[in-house]
Amino acid sequence: MLFVEICVGSSCHLKGAPRIVELLQDRIEKNKLENEIVLTGAFCSGRCNRVGVTITVGEEVYTGITPEGLGEFWEKTIVPALEKAREV
């Protein structure tokens, strides 16, 4: 099981967190990963950035994620983390 936590604190909210949640939910559903990825929200992750949203994937924290960059983030970060989680 892979846990993906999106910061929905005020700063990240203003920088697109609601849209990122929608985009992630859509990718999870389209790829039928509802039983493998747990999508959660958290108030301030304490890693505010000038651009984008903070997302924690497993134990790793990533900053500056934007709706425009989510596809690349999915492919380069979430997909490999999911494959690693499947091995455990």
TAWO-V499201 format. One record per residue. N is the residue number from 1. RES is the residue in one small letter. PHI is phi in whole degrees, -180 to 180 (NA if undefined). NEAR is the number of other C-alpha atoms within 12 Angstrom. Layout:
n->N res->RES phi->PHI near->NEAR
n->N res->RES phi->PHI near->NEAR
This chain:
n->1 res->m phi->NA near->21
n->2 res->l phi->-110 near->30
n->3 res->f phi->-100 near->25
n->4 res->v phi->-121 near->35
n->5 res->e phi->-115 near->32
n->6 res->i phi->-102 near->41
n->7 res->c phi->-70 near->39
n->8 res->v phi->-121 near->30
n->9 res->g phi->-62 near->24
n->10 res->s phi->-58 near->19
n->11 res->s phi->-65 near->24
n->12 res->c phi->-67 near->35
n->13 res->h phi->-58 near->26
n->14 res->l phi->-68 near->20
n->15 res->k phi->-96 near->27
n->16 res->g phi->115 near->29
n->17 res->a phi->-54 near->35
n->18 res->p phi->-59 near->25
n->19 res->r phi->-69 near->25
n->20 res->i phi->-64 near->37
n->21 res->v phi->-59 near->31
n->22 res->e phi->-59 near->18
n->23 res->l phi->-64 near->25
n->24 res->l phi->-67 near->37
n->25 res->q phi->-59 near->24
n->26 res->d phi->-63 near->19
n->27 res->r phi->-65 near->23
n->28 res->i phi->-62 near->24
n->29 res->e phi->-66 near->17
n->30 res->k phi->-62 near->11
n->31 res->n phi->-95 near->15
n->32 res->k phi->53 near->13
n->33 res->l phi->-109 near->23
n->34 res->e phi->-57 near->19
n->35 res->n phi->-92 near->15
n->36 res->e phi->-120 near->22
n->37 res->i phi->-120 near->28
n->38 res->v phi->-105 near->25
n->39 res->l phi->-98 near->31
n->40 res->t phi->-132 near->24
n->41 res->g phi->-118 near->26
n->42 res->a phi->-146 near->22
n->43 res->f phi->-76 near->21
n->44 res->c phi->-4 near->22
n->45 res->s phi->-84 near->25
n->46 res->g phi->75 near->20
n->47 res->r phi->-126 near->24
n->48 res->c phi->-52 near->26
n->49 res->n phi->-133 near->21
n->50 res->r phi->-66 near->15
n->51 res->v phi->-128 near->22
n->52 res->g phi->78 near->30
n->53 res->v phi->-114 near->43
n->54 res->t phi->-93 near->41
n->55 res->i phi->-130 near->43
n->56 res->t phi->-105 near->32
n->57 res->v phi->-117 near->32
n->58 res->g phi->65 near->25
n->59 res->e phi->-103 near->14
n->60 res->e phi->-96 near->17
n->61 res->v phi->-107 near->23
n->62 res->y phi->-124 near->30
n->63 res->t phi->-117 near->28
n->64 res->g phi->76 near->28
n->65 res->i phi->-82 near->35
n->66 res->t phi->-114 near->32
n->67 res->p phi->-57 near->25
n->68 res->e phi->-68 near->18
n->69 res->g phi->-98 near->22
n->70 res->l phi->-65 near->32
n->71 res->g phi->-60 near->19
n->72 res->e phi->-66 near->15
n->73 res->f phi->-61 near->28
n->74 res->w phi->-59 near->29
n->75 res->e phi->-69 near->16
n->76 res->k phi->-90 near->16
n->77 res->t phi->-122 near->25
n->78 res->i phi->-71 near->36
n->79 res->v phi->-60 near->27
n->80 res->p phi->-63 near->18
n->81 res->a phi->-65 near->26
n->82 res->l phi->-66 near->26
n->83 res->e phi->-61 near->18
n->84 res->k phi->-66 near->16
n->85 res->a phi->-64 near->20
n->86 res->r phi->-67 near->15
n->87 res->e phi->-75 near->10
n->88 res->v phi->-77 near->9
